[in-house]
Amino acid sequence: MIGPGKYDDLCTTVREQTKARGVVLLVFAGENGSGFSCQADLELTLKMPQMLRDMADQIEKDIAAGNL
C-alpha cells in the first residue's frame, strides 16, 4: 500500500527519533488492530523485499533451533 496507514504517525516518530533513513513498523493485535507502516528512501525500498526474506529465513531458523 502506498500512502499513510493507521500506524504512520508512530512510524514517523520512530524514524525521526532514531534519525533513520527507513523504518518498517509491524503491529500485531494493537489498539487499532494489526497493520504496518513503512517509511524509507527509494534505495532502501528497493532492497526491502530481500531484507524481509532474509529476516523471515532467520526467524524460521531460530524457531527450528528452539531459540524462540
MARZAKE-511703 format. One record per residue (C-alpha): x, y, z. Coordinates in steps of 0.02 Angstrom, whole numbers, padded with zeros to 5 digits, always signed. Example, Ala and Ser with C-alpha at 12.3 -4.5 7.8 and 13.67 -1.06 7.14 Angstrom:
# residues 2
+00615-00225+00390
+00684-00053+00357
# end
This chain:
# residues 68
+00000+00000+00000
+00066+00172-00044
+00013+00315+00067
-00012+00333+00253
-00076+00186+00354
-00154+00181+00526
+00016+00174+00611
+00103+00303+00501
+00114+00436+00637
+00201+00314+00754
+00317+00259+00613
+00364+00441+00583
+00403+00464+00767
+00517+00311+00769
+00605+00364+00608
+00635+00540+00671
+00691+00489+00846
+00813+00361+00777
+00870+00476+00636
+00846+00328+00519
+00833+00327+00330
+00696+00199+00345
+00579+00112+00465
+00461-00035+00448
+00338-00046+00592
+00238-00206+00614
+00096-00206+00740
+00010-00365+00796
-00160-00350+00881
-00132-00168+00928
-00260-00044+00991
-00306-00006+00809
-00289-00186+00753
-00144-00266+00661
-00054-00172+00525
+00108-00100+00464
+00186+00061+00409
+00343+00086+00307
+00442+00243+00275
+00603+00227+00177
+00700+00310+00039
+00700+00233-00134
+00863+00138-00111
+00802+00052+00047
+00629+00021-00025
+00706-00071-00172
+00808-00179-00051
+00661-00213+00065
+00592-00373-00015
+00760-00462+00005
+00786-00392+00179
+00614-00459+00232
+00650-00629+00154
+00815-00637+00249
+00726-00590+00410
+00593-00724+00383
+00728-00854+00348
+00816-00807+00511
+00654-00818+00610
+00621-00992+00539
+00798-01046+00582
+00778-00982+00761
+00613-01073+00779
+00687-01235+00713
+00834-01219+00832
+00718-01189+00979
+00784-01014+01006
+00614-00931+01023
# end
